[in-house]
Amino acid sequence: MRRAGPATRVRGMSRAEIEHLYRAVLPAVRHALEDHGELRPFGAALGADGNVVRVEPRPDGPDGAGRADEQGRQDGGGPSGYVLAVYAAVQSVAAAQDVVAACVCTDVTLEPDDVGDAPDGVRIHLEDGADDVVDVLLPYRRDAAGAVEYGEMVAQASTRRLLPRRPPSPHAP
């Protein structure tokens, strides 16, 4: 484990949209862990105009969020209702706007073979509308003084959950 902040580039991520979105949300993830001691799940969407917007479910909205398990911690028992509401909110934004990439950031309990021996971690699930769907796992732990120590990030292929797949552009090489 190292005390310095996590790297901003992870091997296994290739598309510019995915990289752009990842770099936009990583500071918010670090801020939540380092300054607030926890990460409340949230999503983000990258518009065709290059702007990134944070996405959270509305307590009174159709995604039905905000009531149970607001910490949104996810473990082997599956996603909490709040995490599912975050996914639904991102899907809703993507359906209503011109979104080229989207993500959901959640606090997770890692298995030792996921990324090492840190039991706590963050999963940043990233998708673009083409072919890229990746989960970035960032293990972390707190040292005796309470400072966050990060492990090595790992990117792995994942399953599409947020964006419909776009057909290839007729102008693509």
Secondary structure as GFF3:
##gff-version 3
##sequence-region A 1 173
A	DSSP	alpha_helix	16	31	.	.	.	ID=ss1
A	DSSP	pi_helix	32	36	.	.	.	ID=ss2
A	DSSP	beta_strand	42	47	.	.	.	ID=ss3
A	DSSP	beta_strand	52	55	.	.	.	ID=ss4
A	DSSP	alpha_helix	81	96	.	.	.	ID=ss5
A	DSSP	beta_strand	99	109	.	.	.	ID=ss6
A	DSSP	alpha_helix	112	115	.	.	.	ID=ss7
A	DSSP	beta_strand	120	128	.	.	.	ID=ss8
A	DSSP	beta_strand	133	142	.	.	.	ID=ss9
A	DSSP	beta_strand	148	150	.	.	.	ID=ss10
A	DSSP	beta_strand	154	157	.	.	.	ID=ss11
###
